[in-house]
Amino acid sequence: MTKILSIGELQQKLPGLLALAKDGDEIIIEENGEPVATVAPIQKAGILKKRTAGLGKNTIWMSDDFDAELPDEFWGFDKEL
C-alpha cells in the first residue's frame, strides 16, 4: 500500500512511518504537492520468493541455426573489406 505525506507530516510521524515500511508499505513524501522521496521496505534475501525449477518448461523455443553466422545483408555492408 502506498501513502502520501507532506514534509510537515513526515517530521511528526517518522517513527510510525518506519513501522509501516517494516510492514511492507511504501510511503511517498511530497513538498508543495510534488513527490520528492519515498520510504520503502528493503527486500532481504531471505524474504524473496524462492524459485521453482521447471516452471518455464516447453515455453521457450530456439531456432536450430541460432548460433549460425548472420548473412552479409544483416550488417548492411560486405564484411570482406
Buried (B, 14 or more C-beta within 10 A) or exposed (E): EEBEBEEEBBEEBEEEBEEBBEEEBEBBBBEEEEEEEEBBBEEEEEEEEEEEEEEEEEEEEEEEEEEEEEEEEEEEEEEEE
